[in-house]
Amino acid sequence: MSENTATVTRVAPVSRAVLRRIEPGNMAVCVHCEQQVKFAARLHKLQVIANVYVDGRWNRVEHFHDECYEQADTPYGPADSSNTTSSRRA
């Protein structure tokens, strides 16, 4: 028998945000302005989705309009846009 010598590195979970396209049927409400984050076919708008951790445990997901996230002073740090196919508005 061989021993499994693979080591798993644990990383402390921290709240983080990502930038994503708003998809059809989205029913999320922006936590900053309290308005629905609505899909608009021709506008290709973006939203920020944040996984929020409290005391090292996942607590909730928060949604923001991308402009509201900026107005809220990016509470979960810069939003990761690496998996966003659409370019962010200036």
GUDRENVO-221860 format. One record per atom (N, C-alpha, C): x, y, z; atom name; residue number from 1; residue in three letters. Coordinates in nm, 4 decimals, decimal comma, padded with zeros to 6 digits, always signed. Each point is the difference from the previous one (the first is absolute). Layout:
REM GUDRENVO-221860
NODE / c1 / c2 / c3 / site / pos / code
NODE / X / Y / Z / CA / NUM / ALA
...
END
This chain:
REM GUDRENVO-221860
NODE / c1 / c2 / c3 / site / pos / code
NODE / +00,0837 / -00,1190 / +00,0000 / N / 1 / MET
NODE / -00,0837 / +00,1190 / +00,0000 / CA / 1 / MET
NODE / +00,0878 / +00,1248 / +00,0000 / C / 1 / MET
NODE / -00,0417 / +00,0999 / -00,0751 / N / 2 / SER
NODE / +00,0763 / +00,1248 / -00,0002 / CA / 2 / SER
NODE / -00,0750 / +00,1050 / +00,0804 / C / 2 / SER
NODE / +00,0760 / +00,0839 / +00,0646 / N / 3 / GLU
NODE / -00,0614 / +00,1077 / +00,0786 / CA / 3 / GLU
NODE / -00,0327 / +00,1174 / -00,0894 / C / 3 / GLU
NODE / -00,1099 / +00,0651 / +00,0271 / N / 4 / ASN
NODE / -00,0360 / +00,1215 / -00,0727 / CA / 4 / ASN
NODE / +00,0748 / +00,1153 / +00,0651 / C / 4 / ASN
NODE / +00,0940 / +00,0572 / -00,0721 / N / 5 / THR
NODE / +00,0819 / +00,1067 / +00,0557 / CA / 5 / THR
NODE / -00,0450 / +00,1382 / -00,0447 / C / 5 / THR
NODE / -00,1129 / +00,0079 / -00,0681 / N / 6 / ALA
NODE / -00,0507 / +00,1300 / -00,0453 / CA / 6 / ALA
NODE / -00,0379 / +00,0845 / +00,1215 / C / 6 / ALA
NODE / +00,0363 / +00,1249 / -00,0056 / N / 7 / THR
NODE / -00,0296 / +00,0924 / +00,1082 / CA / 7 / THR
NODE / -00,1032 / +00,1010 / -00,0469 / C / 7 / THR
NODE / -00,0980 / +00,0216 / +00,0810 / N / 8 / VAL
NODE / -00,1034 / +00,0981 / -00,0316 / CA / 8 / VAL
NODE / +00,0315 / +00,1276 / +00,0766 / C / 8 / VAL
NODE / +00,0084 / +00,1092 / -00,0732 / N / 9 / THR
NODE / +00,0248 / +00,1291 / +00,0635 / CA / 9 / THR
NODE / -00,1331 / +00,0694 / +00,0213 / C / 9 / THR
NODE / -00,0289 / +00,0307 / +00,1219 / N / 10 / ARG
NODE / -00,1247 / +00,0692 / +00,0301 / CA / 10 / ARG
NODE / +00,0231 / +00,1499 / -00,0010 / C / 10 / ARG
NODE / -00,0916 / +00,0693 / -00,0626 / N / 11 / VAL
NODE / +00,0074 / +00,1454 / -00,0070 / CA / 11 / VAL
NODE / -00,1188 / +00,0554 / +00,0773 / C / 11 / VAL
NODE / +00,0258 / +00,0958 / +00,0857 / N / 12 / ALA
NODE / -00,1090 / +00,0589 / +00,0778 / CA / 12 / ALA
NODE / -00,0979 / +00,0682 / -00,0955 / C / 12 / ALA
NODE / -00,1267 / -00,0370 / +00,0065 / N / 13 / PRO
NODE / -00,0978 / +00,0625 / -00,0889 / CA / 13 / PRO
NODE / -00,0196 / +00,1471 / +00,0357 / C / 13 / PRO
NODE / +00,0030 / +00,0827 / -00,1005 / N / 14 / VAL
NODE / -00,0222 / +00,1432 / +00,0193 / CA / 14 / VAL
NODE / -00,1055 / +00,0465 / -00,0988 / C / 14 / VAL
NODE / -00,0706 / +00,1037 / +00,0356 / N / 15 / SER
NODE / -00,1015 / +00,0548 / -00,0884 / CA / 15 / SER
NODE / +00,0685 / +00,0512 / -00,1266 / C / 15 / SER
NODE / -00,0638 / -00,0236 / -00,1137 / N / 16 / ARG
NODE / +00,0567 / +00,0409 / -00,1264 / CA / 16 / ARG
NODE / -00,1116 / +00,0281 / -00,0997 / C / 16 / ARG
NODE / +00,0339 / +00,0748 / -00,1031 / N / 17 / ALA
NODE / -00,1000 / +00,0401 / -00,0983 / CA / 17 / ALA
NODE / +00,0467 / -00,0325 / -00,1414 / C / 17 / ALA
NODE / -00,0956 / -00,0316 / -00,0868 / N / 18 / VAL
NODE / +00,0292 / -00,0255 / -00,1405 / CA / 18 / VAL
NODE / -00,0960 / +00,0808 / -00,0861 / C / 18 / VAL
NODE / +00,0449 / +00,0350 / -00,1185 / N / 19 / LEU
NODE / -00,0804 / +00,0740 / -00,0961 / CA / 19 / LEU
NODE / -00,0543 / -00,0988 / -00,1013 / C / 19 / LEU
NODE / -00,1312 / +00,0010 / -00,0215 / N / 20 / ARG
NODE / -00,0636 / -00,0930 / -00,0929 / CA / 20 / ARG
NODE / -00,1076 / +00,0719 / -00,0810 / C / 20 / ARG
NODE / -00,0299 / -00,0575 / -00,1169 / N / 21 / ARG
NODE / -00,1112 / +00,0511 / -00,0803 / CA / 21 / ARG
NODE / -00,1306 / -00,0303 / +00,0722 / C / 21 / ARG
NODE / -00,0963 / +00,0871 / -00,0162 / N / 22 / ILE
NODE / -00,1334 / -00,0247 / +00,0563 / CA / 22 / ILE
NODE / -00,0714 / -00,0941 / -00,0960 / C / 22 / ILE
NODE / -00,0478 / -00,1099 / +00,0507 / N / 23 / GLU
NODE / -00,0650 / -00,1015 / -00,0825 / CA / 23 / GLU
NODE / -00,1514 / +00,0197 / -00,0018 / C / 23 / GLU
NODE / -00,0670 / -00,0454 / -00,1080 / N / 24 / PRO
NODE / -00,1465 / +00,0076 / -00,0052 / CA / 24 / PRO
NODE / -00,0616 / -00,0753 / +00,1175 / C / 24 / PRO
NODE / -00,1065 / +00,0544 / +00,0544 / N / 25 / GLY
NODE / -00,0686 / -00,0643 / +00,1115 / CA / 25 / GLY
NODE / +00,0592 / +00,0321 / +00,1357 / C / 25 / GLY
NODE / +00,1018 / +00,0824 / +00,0039 / N / 26 / ASN
NODE / +00,0630 / +00,0366 / +00,1276 / CA / 26 / ASN
NODE / -00,1020 / +00,0703 / +00,0901 / C / 26 / ASN
NODE / -00,0114 / -00,0440 / +00,1230 / N / 27 / MET
NODE / -00,0953 / +00,0586 / +00,0945 / CA / 27 / MET
NODE / +00,0706 / +00,0639 / +00,1194 / C / 27 / MET
NODE / +00,1308 / +00,0178 / -00,0096 / N / 28 / ALA
NODE / +00,0775 / +00,0557 / +00,1110 / CA / 28 / ALA
NODE / -00,0334 / +00,1464 / +00,0231 / C / 28 / ALA
NODE / +00,0192 / +00,0443 / +00,1238 / N / 29 / VAL
NODE / -00,0212 / +00,1392 / +00,0384 / CA / 29 / VAL
NODE / +00,1334 / +00,0565 / +00,0464 / C / 29 / VAL
NODE / +00,0341 / +00,1170 / -00,0506 / N / 30 / CYS
NODE / +00,1246 / +00,0660 / +00,0363 / CA / 30 / CYS
NODE / -00,0055 / +00,0420 / +00,1470 / C / 30 / CYS
NODE / +00,1007 / -00,0393 / +00,0787 / N / 31 / VAL
NODE / +00,0002 / +00,0345 / +00,1419 / CA / 31 / VAL
NODE / +00,0324 / +00,1471 / +00,0237 / C / 31 / VAL
NODE / +00,0528 / +00,0678 / -00,1012 / N / 32 / HIS
NODE / +00,0330 / +00,1420 / +00,0157 / CA / 32 / HIS
NODE / -00,1208 / +00,0902 / -00,0266 / C / 32 / HIS
NODE / -00,0651 / -00,0178 / -00,1156 / N / 33 / CYS
NODE / -00,1129 / +00,0880 / -00,0361 / CA / 33 / CYS
NODE / -00,1363 / -00,0643 / +00,0232 / C / 33 / CYS
NODE / -00,0007 / -00,1307 / +00,0319 / N / 34 / GLU
NODE / -00,1224 / -00,0763 / +00,0269 / CA / 34 / GLU
NODE / -00,0933 / -00,0120 / -00,1206 / C / 34 / GLU
NODE / +00,0559 / +00,0128 / -00,1213 / N / 35 / GLN
NODE / -00,0766 / -00,0190 / -00,1234 / CA / 35 / GLN
NODE / +00,0410 / -00,1324 / -00,0628 / C / 35 / GLN
NODE / -00,0910 / -00,0574 / -00,0807 / N / 36 / GLN
NODE / +00,0304 / -00,1273 / -00,0647 / CA / 36 / GLN
NODE / +00,1157 / +00,0164 / -00,0987 / C / 36 / GLN
NODE / +00,0861 / -00,0995 / -00,0026 / N / 37 / VAL
NODE / +00,1095 / -00,0050 / -00,0968 / CA / 37 / VAL
NODE / -00,0592 / -00,0636 / -00,1249 / C / 37 / VAL
NODE / -00,0421 / +00,0824 / -00,0958 / N / 38 / LYS
NODE / -00,0779 / -00,0470 / -00,1145 / CA / 38 / LYS
NODE / +00,0852 / -00,0256 / -00,1234 / C / 38 / LYS
NODE / -00,0391 / -00,1041 / -00,0721 / N / 39 / PHE
NODE / +00,0596 / -00,0323 / -00,1290 / CA / 39 / PHE
NODE / -00,0565 / +00,0946 / -00,1050 / C / 39 / PHE
NODE / +00,0847 / +00,0490 / -00,0882 / N / 40 / ALA
NODE / -00,0421 / +00,0813 / -00,1138 / CA / 40 / ALA
NODE / +00,0782 / -00,0490 / -00,1210 / C / 40 / ALA
NODE / -00,0689 / -00,0623 / -00,0961 / N / 41 / ALA
NODE / +00,0645 / -00,0702 / -00,1107 / CA / 41 / ALA
NODE / +00,1016 / +00,0839 / -00,0769 / C / 41 / ALA
NODE / -00,0311 / +00,1200 / -00,0323 / N / 42 / ARG
NODE / +00,0881 / +00,0806 / -00,0840 / CA / 42 / ARG
NODE / +00,1079 / +00,0752 / +00,0783 / C / 42 / ARG
NODE / -00,0134 / +00,0086 / +00,1291 / N / 43 / LEU
NODE / +00,0940 / +00,0786 / +00,0790 / CA / 43 / LEU
NODE / +00,1189 / -00,0796 / +00,0528 / C / 43 / LEU
NODE / -00,0138 / -00,1308 / +00,0113 / N / 44 / HIS
NODE / +00,1075 / -00,0855 / +00,0512 / CA / 44 / HIS
NODE / +00,0560 / +00,0528 / +00,1323 / C / 44 / HIS
NODE / -00,0893 / +00,0306 / +00,0926 / N / 45 / LYS
NODE / +00,0420 / +00,0538 / +00,1294 / CA / 45 / LYS
NODE / +00,0668 / -00,1074 / +00,0848 / C / 45 / LYS
NODE / +00,0774 / +00,0482 / +00,0971 / N / 46 / LEU
NODE / +00,0753 / -00,0883 / +00,0883 / CA / 46 / LEU
NODE / -00,0459 / +00,0164 / +00,1443 / C / 46 / LEU
NODE / +00,0238 / -00,1023 / +00,0783 / N / 47 / GLN
NODE / -00,0297 / +00,0044 / +00,1429 / CA / 47 / GLN
NODE / +00,1216 / -00,0491 / +00,0773 / C / 47 / GLN
NODE / +00,0061 / +00,0353 / +00,1259 / N / 48 / VAL
NODE / +00,1029 / -00,0517 / +00,0891 / CA / 48 / VAL
NODE / -00,0693 / -00,0956 / +00,0957 / C / 48 / VAL
NODE / +00,0566 / -00,1191 / +00,0109 / N / 49 / ILE
NODE / -00,0519 / -00,1013 / +00,0916 / CA / 49 / ILE
NODE / +00,1078 / -00,0236 / +00,1046 / C / 49 / ILE
NODE / -00,0378 / +00,0117 / +00,1270 / N / 50 / ALA
NODE / +00,0973 / -00,0162 / +00,1085 / CA / 50 / ALA
NODE / -00,0385 / -00,1165 / +00,0892 / C / 50 / ALA
NODE / +00,0948 / -00,0901 / +00,0237 / N / 51 / ASN
NODE / -00,0147 / -00,1037 / +00,1012 / CA / 51 / ASN
NODE / +00,0488 / +00,0609 / +00,1299 / C / 51 / ASN
NODE / -00,0859 / +00,0017 / +00,1002 / N / 52 / VAL
NODE / +00,0337 / +00,0652 / +00,1267 / CA / 52 / VAL
NODE / +00,0217 / -00,1071 / +00,1075 / C / 52 / VAL
NODE / +00,1176 / +00,0071 / +00,0628 / N / 53 / TYR
NODE / +00,0358 / -00,0909 / +00,1078 / CA / 53 / TYR
NODE / +00,0013 / +00,0767 / +00,1313 / C / 53 / TYR
NODE / -00,0520 / -00,0632 / +00,1055 / N / 54 / VAL
NODE / +00,0008 / +00,0582 / +00,1341 / CA / 54 / VAL
NODE / +00,0670 / -00,1011 / +00,0923 / C / 54 / VAL
NODE / +00,1032 / +00,0435 / +00,0708 / N / 55 / ASP
NODE / +00,0760 / -00,0880 / +00,0895 / CA / 55 / ASP
NODE / +00,0491 / -00,1258 / -00,0713 / C / 55 / ASP
NODE / +00,0447 / +00,0161 / -00,1249 / N / 56 / GLY
NODE / +00,0557 / -00,1114 / -00,0748 / CA / 56 / GLY
NODE / -00,1003 / -00,0970 / -00,0588 / C / 56 / GLY
NODE / -00,1287 / +00,0321 / +00,0101 / N / 57 / ARG
NODE / -00,1043 / -00,0871 / -00,0558 / CA / 57 / ARG
NODE / -00,0833 / +00,0777 / -00,0997 / C / 57 / ARG
NODE / -00,0365 / -00,0701 / -00,1108 / N / 58 / TRP
NODE / -00,0851 / +00,0635 / -00,0995 / CA / 58 / TRP
NODE / -00,1301 / +00,0407 / +00,0657 / C / 58 / TRP
NODE / -00,0452 / +00,1249 / -00,0272 / N / 59 / ASN
NODE / -00,1207 / +00,0523 / +00,0624 / CA / 59 / ASN
NODE / -00,1084 / +00,0317 / -00,1019 / C / 59 / ASN
NODE / +00,0384 / +00,0629 / -00,1125 / N / 60 / ARG
NODE / -00,1024 / +00,0419 / -00,0961 / CA / 60 / ARG
NODE / +00,0658 / +00,0450 / -00,1305 / C / 60 / ARG
NODE / -00,0859 / +00,0229 / -00,0991 / N / 61 / VAL
NODE / +00,0411 / +00,0583 / -00,1270 / CA / 61 / VAL
NODE / -00,0679 / +00,1358 / -00,0104 / C / 61 / VAL
NODE / +00,0746 / +00,1009 / -00,0406 / N / 62 / GLU
NODE / -00,0571 / +00,1333 / -00,0222 / CA / 62 / GLU
NODE / +00,0186 / +00,0371 / -00,1464 / C / 62 / GLU
NODE / -00,1021 / +00,0633 / -00,0567 / N / 63 / HIS
NODE / +00,0032 / +00,0444 / -00,1389 / CA / 63 / HIS
NODE / +00,0008 / +00,1522 / -00,0039 / C / 63 / HIS
NODE / +00,0723 / +00,0548 / -00,0962 / N / 64 / PHE
NODE / +00,0078 / +00,1441 / -00,0211 / CA / 64 / PHE
NODE / -00,0074 / +00,0287 / -00,1500 / C / 64 / PHE
NODE / -00,0591 / +00,1139 / -00,0387 / N / 65 / HIS
NODE / +00,0239 / +00,0518 / -00,1341 / CA / 65 / HIS
NODE / +00,1482 / +00,0361 / -00,0015 / C / 65 / HIS
NODE / +00,0679 / -00,0135 / -00,1140 / N / 66 / ASP
NODE / +00,1439 / +00,0285 / +00,0019 / CA / 66 / ASP
NODE / +00,0296 / +00,1429 / +00,0435 / C / 66 / ASP
NODE / -00,0840 / +00,0958 / -00,0407 / N / 67 / GLU
NODE / +00,0226 / +00,1393 / +00,0415 / CA / 67 / GLU
NODE / -00,0292 / +00,0207 / +00,1493 / C / 67 / GLU
NODE / -00,0951 / -00,0750 / +00,0548 / N / 68 / CYS
NODE / -00,0307 / +00,0104 / +00,1431 / CA / 68 / CYS
NODE / +00,1144 / -00,0549 / +00,0847 / C / 68 / CYS
NODE / +00,0678 / -00,1036 / -00,0500 / N / 69 / TYR
NODE / +00,1127 / -00,0561 / +00,0740 / CA / 69 / TYR
NODE / +00,1096 / +00,1049 / +00,0146 / C / 69 / TYR
NODE / +00,0234 / +00,0752 / -00,1054 / N / 70 / GLU
NODE / +00,0987 / +00,1085 / +00,0055 / CA / 70 / GLU
NODE / -00,0458 / +00,1093 / +00,0970 / C / 70 / GLU
NODE / -00,1290 / +00,0359 / -00,0059 / N / 71 / GLN
NODE / -00,0545 / +00,1031 / +00,0902 / CA / 71 / GLN
NODE / +00,0089 / -00,0436 / +00,1462 / C / 71 / GLN
NODE / -00,0084 / -00,1292 / +00,0236 / N / 72 / ALA
NODE / +00,0074 / -00,0536 / +00,1366 / CA / 72 / ALA
NODE / +00,1456 / -00,0158 / +00,0458 / C / 72 / ALA
NODE / +00,0942 / +00,0515 / -00,0783 / N / 73 / ASP
NODE / +00,1439 / -00,0067 / +00,0321 / CA / 73 / ASP
NODE / +00,0539 / -00,1428 / +00,0030 / C / 73 / ASP
NODE / -00,0420 / -00,0807 / -00,0947 / N / 74 / THR
NODE / +00,0466 / -00,1387 / -00,0171 / CA / 74 / THR
NODE / +00,0194 / -00,0726 / +00,1343 / C / 74 / THR
NODE / -00,1108 / -00,0271 / +00,0708 / N / 75 / PRO
NODE / +00,0088 / -00,0561 / +00,1356 / CA / 75 / PRO
NODE / +00,0726 / -00,1340 / +00,0107 / C / 75 / PRO
NODE / +00,0101 / -00,0768 / -00,1089 / N / 76 / TYR
NODE / +00,0670 / -00,1297 / +00,0046 / CA / 76 / TYR
NODE / +00,1232 / -00,0019 / -00,0903 / C / 76 / TYR
NODE / +00,0582 / +00,1168 / -00,0191 / N / 77 / GLY
NODE / +00,1199 / +00,0126 / -00,0819 / CA / 77 / GLY
NODE / -00,0332 / +00,0105 / -00,1469 / C / 77 / GLY
NODE / +00,1020 / +00,0152 / -00,0827 / N / 78 / PRO
NODE / -00,0235 / +00,0107 / -00,1439 / CA / 78 / PRO
NODE / -00,0695 / -00,1254 / -00,0525 / C / 78 / PRO
NODE / -00,0993 / +00,0187 / -00,0848 / N / 79 / ALA
NODE / -00,0728 / -00,1140 / -00,0559 / CA / 79 / ALA
NODE / +00,0850 / -00,0671 / -00,1076 / C / 79 / ALA
NODE / +00,0149 / -00,1303 / +00,0105 / N / 80 / ASP
NODE / +00,0762 / -00,0779 / -00,0966 / CA / 80 / ASP
NODE / -00,0786 / -00,0089 / -00,1299 / C / 80 / ASP
NODE / +00,0582 / +00,0486 / -00,1078 / N / 81 / SER
NODE / -00,0680 / -00,0022 / -00,1293 / CA / 81 / SER
NODE / +00,0649 / -00,0989 / -00,0963 / C / 81 / SER
NODE / +00,0824 / -00,0896 / +00,0489 / N / 82 / SER
NODE / +00,0739 / -00,0906 / -00,0870 / CA / 82 / SER
NODE / -00,0885 / -00,0974 / -00,0788 / C / 82 / SER
NODE / -00,1191 / -00,0299 / +00,0473 / N / 83 / ASN
NODE / -00,0894 / -00,0901 / -00,0717 / CA / 83 / ASN
NODE / -00,1169 / +00,0723 / -00,0646 / C / 83 / ASN
NODE / +00,0146 / +00,1298 / -00,0212 / N / 84 / THR
NODE / -00,1064 / +00,0778 / -00,0626 / CA / 84 / THR
NODE / +00,0346 / +00,0162 / -00,1474 / C / 84 / THR
NODE / -00,0867 / -00,0471 / -00,0879 / N / 85 / THR
NODE / +00,0281 / +00,0094 / -00,1430 / CA / 85 / THR
NODE / -00,0304 / +00,1366 / -00,0553 / C / 85 / THR
NODE / -00,0884 / +00,0716 / +00,0641 / N / 86 / SER
NODE / -00,0364 / +00,1331 / -00,0460 / CA / 86 / SER
NODE / +00,0891 / +00,1019 / +00,0682 / C / 86 / SER
NODE / +00,0424 / +00,1035 / -00,0715 / N / 87 / SER
NODE / +00,0857 / +00,1008 / +00,0626 / CA / 87 / SER
NODE / -00,0810 / +00,0931 / +00,0872 / C / 87 / SER
NODE / +00,0609 / +00,0447 / +00,1067 / N / 88 / ARG
NODE / -00,0653 / +00,0893 / +00,0951 / CA / 88 / ARG
NODE / -00,0107 / +00,1403 / -00,0577 / C / 88 / ARG
NODE / -00,1122 / +00,0649 / +00,0304 / N / 89 / ARG
NODE / -00,0191 / +00,1376 / -00,0452 / CA / 89 / ARG
NODE / +00,0990 / +00,0920 / +00,0678 / C / 89 / ARG
NODE / +00,0353 / +00,1071 / -00,0683 / N / 90 / ALA
NODE / +00,0922 / +00,0992 / +00,0590 / CA / 90 / ALA
NODE / -00,0741 / +00,0935 / +00,0919 / C / 90 / ALA
END
